[in-house]
Amino acid sequence: MSDPLVIILVAGLVGTAAGLLGPFLVLRRMALLSDAVSHAVLPGIVAVWLVAETRAPLPVVIGAAAFAVICVLGIDALRATGLVASDAAIALVFPALFSLGVLGVTQFAEGIHLDLDSTIYGELAFVPFDTMSLFGVEVIRPAVVLAVVVAANLALVLLLWKELKATTFDPQFGAVVGLRPRLLSRLLLLAVAVTAVAAFQAVGAILVVTMLIVPGATAYLLTDSLKVMVWAAIGVGWLGAIAGHTIALAIDSNIAGAMGLVCSACFVLALVASPRYGVLARRRRRHQAPAGS
């Protein structure tokens, strides 16, 4: 497989893994919380290196998941006091954890080749060179890891589809019938954390957050069907991967940044031209409404 196809495949897998979760985050009004969790896992990556001196995917995911739990519990604890609003609680917890991770990277993590540039912007151009042997075959490590994450996210969504759907649209009803909406929310955020960790070094924090939020928000403007929304979010992620890579090559720019910009352009287009919820459609309906209605 050629290098451009490998880059697009890895970015598309990130878009797929994120697209499976993004619509639920948008509908639950948890988009900012997903941003917080995505950044708060950084100290977990550093902690695993300091304790075990390894970058193996499984220990790193465990360490990152631990800090994701700390992030979620910290935000819940602050909100429970009644003294801090939800947005303020998020804004207090995740910068502290992310700052801890940044200090860890700069002070202790030079030996693991995890620098701030790769953490923020990603190293998509170097993905084709990150290989490992699997059953005697040389494969692209990020592609394998992300394929496993996609499978795990798909299994989560399929197995808990009814529960996630019910608690997303009516959490009070979910609590009454024993679906435990808080537990489901935490499972969703843990899946976000795993997705973020798997994608961090390949695509960087910026594209991870973009893929988790922007395609889901775009799909939200295009359809009322949750199933279609998930498929649309995945489609926007792949469109961003393909078109973003093409644009980055044409202008000799950062690949992850170009992919994020394409996804954002899709959102703007949906915001303006969505047949039902777009700005133009709403303006047209106001003009067509009978006078005095």
C-alpha positions in Angstrom: 0.0 0.0 0.0 1.4 3.4 -0.9 2.2 6.0 1.7 -0.7 8.4 0.8 -3.2 5.5 1.1 -1.7 4.5 4.5 -2.1 8.1 5.8 -5.7 8.4 4.5 -6.5 4.9 6.0 -5.2 5.9 9.4 -7.0 9.2 9.4 -10.2 7.5 8.1 -10.0 5.0 10.9 -9.8 7.8 13.4 -12.8 9.4 11.7 -14.7 6.1 12.0 -13.8 5.5 15.7 -14.7 9.1 16.5 -17.8 9.1 14.3 -19.3 6.1 16.2 -19.2 8.2 19.4 -19.5 11.8 18.3 -23.2 12.0 17.7 -23.9 10.7 21.2 -21.6 13.3 22.6 -23.3 16.1 20.7 -26.8 14.9 21.5 -25.9 14.6 25.2 -24.3 18.1 25.2 -21.0 16.5 26.2 -18.9 17.8 23.3 -16.7 19.9 25.6 -16.4 17.1 28.1 -15.0 14.9 25.3 -12.4 17.6 24.6 -11.5 17.6 28.3 -11.1 13.8 28.4 -9.1 13.8 25.2 -6.6 16.2 26.7 -6.6 14.9 30.3 -5.3 11.5 29.2 -1.8 12.9 28.4 -0.4 12.5 31.9 -1.5 8.9 31.8 0.7 8.3 28.8 3.7 9.9 30.6 2.9 8.0 33.8 3.0 4.6 32.0 6.4 5.4 30.7 7.7 6.6 34.1 6.4 3.4 35.8 6.8 0.7 33.2 9.1 2.4 30.6 6.9 1.2 27.7 4.8 2.6 24.9 2.9 -0.6 24.3 -0.7 0.1 23.4 -2.4 -1.9 26.2 -0.5 -0.3 29.2 -0.8 3.1 27.6 -4.6 2.7 27.2 -4.9 1.6 30.8 -2.9 4.6 32.1 -4.9 7.0 29.9 -8.2 5.5 31.0 -7.2 5.9 34.6 -6.7 9.7 34.0 -9.9 9.8 32.0 -11.7 8.5 35.1 -9.9 11.0 37.3 -11.1 13.8 34.9 -14.7 12.7 34.9 -14.9 12.1 38.6 -13.2 15.4 39.3 -15.7 17.3 37.1 -18.6 15.4 38.8 -17.3 16.2 42.2 -17.0 19.9 41.5 -20.5 20.0 40.0 -21.9 18.1 43.0 -20.8 20.9 45.3 -23.3 23.2 43.7 -20.7 26.0 43.8 -19.3 25.5 40.3 -21.3 25.3 37.1 -20.7 22.5 34.6 -18.7 24.5 32.1 -16.6 26.0 34.8 -15.9 22.5 36.3 -14.7 21.3 33.0 -12.6 24.4 32.5 -11.0 23.8 35.9 -10.2 20.1 35.7 -8.9 19.4 32.2 -6.4 22.3 32.0 -4.9 21.1 35.2 -4.5 17.6 34.0 -3.3 18.6 30.6 -0.8 21.0 32.1 0.4 18.1 34.3 0.9 16.0 31.1 2.8 18.9 29.4 5.1 19.2 32.3 5.7 15.4 32.3 6.5 15.4 28.6 9.0 18.2 28.8 10.7 17.0 32.0 10.6 13.2 31.9 9.4 11.9 28.5 12.1 12.9 26.1 13.2 9.2 25.9 9.9 8.0 24.4 9.9 10.4 21.5 6.7 12.1 22.6 7.1 15.8 22.2 4.6 18.6 22.3 4.5 19.1 18.5 3.6 15.5 17.9 1.0 15.6 20.7 -0.7 18.6 19.3 -0.2 18.4 15.6 0.4 14.7 15.1 2.9 12.9 12.8 0.7 11.7 10.0 3.4 12.1 7.4 5.5 9.5 9.4 2.8 7.0 9.9 3.9 4.7 7.0 7.2 4.2 8.8 5.7 3.1 12.1 5.5 -0.7 11.5 5.5 -3.9 13.5 5.5 -7.6 12.8 2.1 -9.3 13.1 2.1 -13.1 12.4 5.2 -12.7 10.4 3.8 -9.8 8.3 5.0 -6.2 8.4 2.0 -4.0 9.2 1.4 -0.3 10.1 1.1 -0.2 13.9 -1.3 2.8 14.1 -3.6 1.2 11.6 -3.8 -2.0 13.5 -4.3 -0.3 16.9 -7.0 2.0 15.4 -8.7 -0.9 13.7 -9.0 -2.6 17.1 -10.4 0.6 18.6 -13.0 0.9 15.8 -14.1 -2.7 16.5 -14.4 -2.0 20.2 -16.4 1.2 19.6 -18.6 -0.6 17.1 -19.2 -3.4 19.6 -20.1 -0.8 22.4 -22.5 1.0 20.1 -24.2 -2.2 18.8 -24.4 -3.9 22.1 -25.8 -0.9 24.0 -27.6 0.8 21.1 -31.0 0.8 22.8 -29.7 1.8 26.1 -27.5 4.6 24.7 -30.3 5.9 22.5 -32.9 5.9 25.4 -30.5 7.6 27.9 -29.4 10.1 25.2 -32.9 11.4 24.4 -34.5 10.9 27.9 -32.0 10.3 30.7 -34.8 10.6 33.3 -36.7 7.8 31.7 -33.6 5.8 31.5 -33.0 6.2 35.2 -36.6 5.2 36.0 -36.4 2.0 34.1 -33.0 1.1 35.5 -30.7 1.8 32.5 -28.2 3.7 34.7 -27.5 6.7 32.5 -24.5 7.9 34.5 -22.7 4.6 34.1 -23.4 4.7 30.3 -22.1 8.2 30.1 -18.9 7.1 31.8 -18.5 4.1 29.5 -18.9 6.5 26.6 -16.3 8.8 27.9 -13.9 5.9 28.6 -14.4 4.9 24.9 -13.5 8.5 24.0 -10.4 8.3 26.1 -9.3 5.0 24.5 -9.9 6.5 21.0 -7.9 9.7 21.9 -5.0 7.7 23.2 -4.9 5.4 20.1 -4.9 8.4 17.8 -2.7 10.8 19.8 0.7 10.2 18.3 -0.6 9.5 14.8 -2.9 12.4 14.3 -2.4 14.7 17.3 -4.8 16.2 19.8 -6.2 18.8 17.4 -7.5 16.2 14.9 -8.7 13.9 17.6 -10.9 16.6 19.1 -12.0 17.7 15.6 -13.1 14.2 14.6 -14.9 13.6 17.9 -17.0 16.8 17.7 -17.2 18.4 14.2 -18.5 15.4 12.2 -21.1 14.6 14.8 -22.2 18.3 15.0 -22.4 18.3 11.2 -24.5 15.2 11.1 -26.8 16.6 13.7 -27.8 19.4 11.3 -28.5 16.9 8.5 -30.9 14.4 9.9 -33.2 13.5 12.8 -32.3 9.8 12.7 -29.6 8.7 15.1 -28.6 5.8 12.9 -28.2 8.1 9.9 -26.4 10.6 12.1 -23.7 8.0 13.0 -23.2 7.0 9.4 -23.1 10.7 8.3 -20.5 11.5 11.0 -18.3 8.6 9.8 -18.7 9.9 6.2 -17.6 13.4 7.1 -14.6 11.9 8.9 -13.5 10.0 5.8 -14.2 13.0 3.5 -12.0 15.1 5.8 -9.3 12.4 5.6 -9.3 12.2 1.8 -9.9 15.8 0.9 -7.6 17.1 3.7 -4.7 14.9 2.6 -5.1 16.1 -1.0 -5.2 19.8 0.0 -2.2 19.4 2.3 -0.1 17.9 -0.5 -1.2 20.6 -2.9 -0.2 23.5 -0.5 2.6 21.7 1.2 1.0 22.1 4.7 0.2 20.1 7.8 -1.9 17.1 7.0 -3.9 16.9 10.2 -4.6 20.6 10.1 -5.9 20.4 6.5 -8.1 17.4 7.5 -9.6 19.3 10.4 -10.2 22.3 8.2 -12.1 20.2 5.7 -14.3 18.8 8.5 -15.0 22.3 9.8 -15.9 23.4 6.2 -18.4 20.6 6.1 -20.0 21.9 9.3 -20.2 25.4 7.9 -21.8 24.1 4.7 -24.4 22.1 6.7 -25.1 25.1 8.9 -25.8 27.2 5.9 -27.4 24.8 3.4 -29.0 21.9 5.5 -32.4 21.3 3.8 -34.2 21.4 7.1 -32.1 23.1 9.8 -29.8 25.3 7.7 -29.8 29.1 7.9 -31.1 29.4 4.3 -33.9 26.9 4.9 -35.0 28.7 8.0 -34.9 32.0 6.3 -37.0 30.6 3.4 -39.6 29.2 5.8 -39.9 32.6 7.5 -40.5 34.4 4.2 -43.1 31.8 3.2 -45.0 31.9 6.4 -48.4 33.7 6.1 -48.5 37.1 7.6 -49.7 37.2 11.2 -49.1 33.5 11.7 
